[in-house]
Amino acid sequence: MSVTDEYPREGAVDLSVAGGVATIEFSHPKGNSLPARVLRLLAEQMTAVGARDDVRVIALRSAREGPFCAGASFDELSAIQDEIAGKRFFLGFAHLILAMTRCPKPIVTRVQGKVVGGGVGVVAASDYVIATEHAQLRLSELAVGIGPFVVGPAIERKIGPGAFSAMALDADWRSAKWALDVGLYAGIHDSVSGLDSAFEGFVNQLAKSNPEATARIKATLWEGTDHWDRLLDERAEMSGRLVLSAHTRRALEAFKTR
């Protein structure tokens, strides 16, 4: 089914459930980017399917065969006019990360193409990620005058402070092999067909596992993150202030005209 919304904006989140697998697919015509609406719908679906007895694993994917996720919506970032609106926007990422990490079901994510900014946070908040060798990643936030503050805790937890600081301080593309080596990806494949075969096989295998055991594994994977409600709220407020700076406004306008 397609998750509907009262606001007529672009972007969608679709859900299907079969054989213990809840497949959540998000889409947006601009590189599967993440405007506030899509972030909210994703968080709501993660919470809802996590509570369903007929779901044992969540398969997360984005539409089409282009980028996996282009990150935050530049149109929405540019439209922010005050700190309250800024914090509200970045809380969308916070709420999604919290929904993913606290969902009692394991989240397996399919990454078919490039991943930017907030999309890297989605990858890091997943429990198991399979990608193609074309699925490069980059954190581009500093290039527009902000930083990966909200998604940072999930990324740093997965790859460690050294690799995270390298990603945060420059906007160089990291290869899928690099992501595999640091633990963001669990496996990479040389084609989309190979990715799909591995993804579907692993998801179906996991759906047959002892649900109590997988729930306990999921809980241990995210032990020590109980304080993230407060932490991510503070990071969203920080980002909401930075996005209003003159430096960031100029950078956003420059990116929009490219």
ChimeraX attribute file (.defattr): number of C-alpha atoms within 10 A of each C-alpha:
attribute: neighborCount
match mode: 1-to-1
recipient: residues
	/A:1	8
	/A:2	11
	/A:3	12
	/A:4	11
	/A:5	12
	/A:6	6
	/A:7	7
	/A:8	8
	/A:9	11
	/A:10	12
	/A:11	19
	/A:12	22
	/A:13	23
	/A:14	19
	/A:15	17
	/A:16	12
	/A:17	16
	/A:18	9
	/A:19	12
	/A:20	18
	/A:21	21
	/A:22	26
	/A:23	21
	/A:24	22
	/A:25	18
	/A:26	23
	/A:27	21
	/A:28	21
	/A:29	11
	/A:30	15
	/A:31	22
	/A:32	25
	/A:33	27
	/A:34	27
	/A:35	22
	/A:36	20
	/A:37	19
	/A:38	23
	/A:39	25
	/A:40	18
	/A:41	21
	/A:42	29
	/A:43	20
	/A:44	16
	/A:45	20
	/A:46	26
	/A:47	19
	/A:48	12
	/A:49	23
	/A:50	23
	/A:51	14
	/A:52	12
	/A:53	9
	/A:54	14
	/A:55	19
	/A:56	28
	/A:57	29
	/A:58	27
	/A:59	25
	/A:60	22
	/A:61	19
	/A:62	24
	/A:63	19
	/A:64	15
	/A:65	11
	/A:66	15
	/A:67	23
	/A:68	29
	/A:69	30
	/A:70	24
	/A:71	25
	/A:72	23
	/A:73	18
	/A:74	17
	/A:75	12
	/A:76	13
	/A:77	21
	/A:78	17
	/A:79	12
	/A:80	18
	/A:81	12
	/A:82	12
	/A:83	18
	/A:84	12
	/A:85	16
	/A:86	23
	/A:87	22
	/A:88	17
	/A:89	24
	/A:90	26
	/A:91	24
	/A:92	23
	/A:93	27
	/A:94	25
	/A:95	19
	/A:96	25
	/A:97	29
	/A:98	20
	/A:99	20
	/A:100	25
	/A:101	23
	/A:102	20
	/A:103	21
	/A:104	23
	/A:105	29
	/A:106	28
	/A:107	27
	/A:108	24
	/A:109	26
	/A:110	26
	/A:111	31
	/A:112	29
	/A:113	23
	/A:114	25
	/A:115	28
	/A:116	23
	/A:117	24
	/A:118	27
	/A:119	25
	/A:120	25
	/A:121	25
	/A:122	21
	/A:123	29
	/A:124	27
	/A:125	27
	/A:126	24
	/A:127	22
	/A:128	21
	/A:129	23
	/A:130	24
	/A:131	32
	/A:132	24
	/A:133	22
	/A:134	20
	/A:135	24
	/A:136	23
	/A:137	26
	/A:138	22
	/A:139	28
	/A:140	22
	/A:141	22
	/A:142	17
	/A:143	16
	/A:144	18
	/A:145	19
	/A:146	20
	/A:147	21
	/A:148	22
	/A:149	21
	/A:150	27
	/A:151	27
	/A:152	22
	/A:153	22
	/A:154	24
	/A:155	23
	/A:156	17
	/A:157	14
	/A:158	20
	/A:159	17
	/A:160	14
	/A:161	14
	/A:162	10
	/A:163	15
	/A:164	19
	/A:165	13
	/A:166	12
	/A:167	23
	/A:168	21
	/A:169	15
	/A:170	14
	/A:171	17
	/A:172	14
	/A:173	17
	/A:174	16
	/A:175	16
	/A:176	24
	/A:177	19
	/A:178	15
	/A:179	21
	/A:180	17
	/A:181	13
	/A:182	15
	/A:183	17
	/A:184	24
	/A:185	26
	/A:186	15
	/A:187	20
	/A:188	22
	/A:189	19
	/A:190	11
	/A:191	13
	/A:192	18
	/A:193	12
	/A:194	13
	/A:195	21
	/A:196	18
	/A:197	11
	/A:198	17
	/A:199	22
	/A:200	15
	/A:201	11
	/A:202	15
	/A:203	23
	/A:204	16
	/A:205	11
	/A:206	19
	/A:207	20
	/A:208	13
	/A:209	12
	/A:210	10
	/A:211	18
	/A:212	12
	/A:213	10
	/A:214	18
	/A:215	17
	/A:216	13
	/A:217	15
	/A:218	19
	/A:219	17
	/A:220	10
	/A:221	13
	/A:222	15
	/A:223	10
	/A:224	9
	/A:225	15
	/A:226	11
	/A:227	8
	/A:228	17
	/A:229	13
	/A:230	10
	/A:231	15
	/A:232	23
	/A:233	18
	/A:234	16
	/A:235	22
	/A:236	25
	/A:237	21
	/A:238	19
	/A:239	23
	/A:240	25
	/A:241	16
	/A:242	20
	/A:243	25
	/A:244	20
	/A:245	13
	/A:246	11
	/A:247	13
	/A:248	20
	/A:249	18
	/A:250	13
	/A:251	18
	/A:252	19
	/A:253	14
	/A:254	11
	/A:255	11
	/A:256	10
	/A:257	6
	/A:258	5
